[in-house]
Each structure stands twice: as C-alpha cells, then as structure tokens.
Amino acid sequence: MTTCLIVIDAQESFRHRPYWNAALLAPYLEAQNALIAGAVAAGLPVVRVFHVDAPQAASNPFALESGHVRPIDGLAPFDAAATFTKHRHSALVNSGLDVWLTQHGIRRLMVSGIRTEQCCETTTRHASDLGWEVDYVTDATLTFDMVQPDSRPLSAADIKARTATVLDGRFATVCSVAQALARATEGAAA
C-alpha cells in the first residue's frame, strides 16, 4: 500500500492569532519533525498544504499578502512531493490534492498539522469518506485552548483527546509517530 504524509497548515499564520500558545509548539514540532524525518527516510512522499483565506490584506495572517503563509519556524525543512493551497477546512476540497493522490496511487494517508479539531480532523473524515485509509497522528497535530458555548474553558489536551476518540476506528486509525511510520513501512513492504 502506498502511503503519503500530509502536513496540513503548519504555517506561521497561527502565531498571529489571539489564541496562539507558544508553550504548545515545542512538543508538536518534535513529533511533526520526527514524522517528517521518518517518512523521508522511508522514501514516502510528504505533501505540504497551506491555508489561504480572505480578506486579501497584509493584516490577515492567512492572506498571501501577510507573508505568514509559509512553513512555521522550527518545522524541519523537507522537499515536498507536492504543495497545495486550500481555502476550506478539508485539504481535499478544490485544492487538487485528491487528484494528485489518485494519480500517484496513494491508498493510505498519514494526517498531521495544525489545527487538530479543524483542518486535520475535517481532512481525515473527508478522506475516509472518499475511501482512503487514514492514520491520524495525534501527537503530530497542534491545537489551542478554546471556550465552549457555555463559557467553560476547553483545553487543547481535551480537544486532542476528543478528536482522537471520535476518529479512532470510525474514520482513522489513531497512531503515535512510531506507529504511523511502522504501519507505512509494513504497507510499503506488502
């Protein structure tokens, strides 16, 4: 089975959002960089996805005009097999990623990136519904604390746990970095 690592929205844009929490970055980068290094060492394609959003103004960190739609500082450099720009939560909507994956015979996706419960989870659900096998690498995702509709806080750790719970066995296999790389290597050998 051909596996591809997708690195979703690991971009500087997030540093310029009010919810940014620098303390959460180091563990994410450690896991994300290990996943990238492992995929590259195994000869797996690594795809980069950037989120670009309106308005097209320098004040919007998700606009190209801001200069922040670039790899987040600390992310290990890698030669992307392909780079896509998305404008929706799912990386598979109108980005061309789905076509590229199909053309390259990809059957399993390793999903990683920023934000756990938004673009990473949405892409995972969408990919599963379209027939891809998905390994969701929770440690290699990043999110931030939120406030629930009833004004109670919801920690990033709780969001990650909730996302893993609702995806595992339904839309994906929730994996550690080591587990995802082992599964990809087993698949390549088959």
Phi, psi and omega in degrees: 000131179274127183246146178228136173270130176247124177254105188262124169055031176279075191228156182299340182311322186293332178298343186253019175257149183295338181273358182307135178227100184300333182295336181275349187289315187302311180297322178298309182299322178301313180290315181298315180294323176294321179294316178298312181300318179295319179295315179298315180299328180275357180077021180274146175291141176241122183251138179253136177233130175248146174261128176235133187221160176274160004280155179279081182214148181301335181284346179264112184296346178260007174266144178303327182297340182284336185081003183263355178275078181204165182304139180295139179302133182102344176287132179300135177292145176208154175274107181290136174295331176196155177233133182234152174246133178239159180233004179233175180294316179281133177290353182264358182266113173054029179255340186091352181300316181300319179295314180300314180300316180295314181298331182263010175068026180284130179243338180233138178245138168256116184260132179210167174131205184236135353263143184310304189270355181253265188292324179291312179294317182297317178297320179298311180299314182298313180299317178299314180297333179273357174106001176281147169277135186235130169255116182263113187263085188306316182297335180263029170236156181228139171214185188224161177302150178226171174243127181287164180303333179271013176078003176280145178287152176227115186286156176302320179298319178292323177296316179297319179295317179297315181297315178300319182297314184283338179273322190297126178080349179252308183243345186199169166259118180280127188228155164280172176302310182299318180295316180298317180293322177296316180296321179293321180291318176300318180295325180289329182281339183285000000 
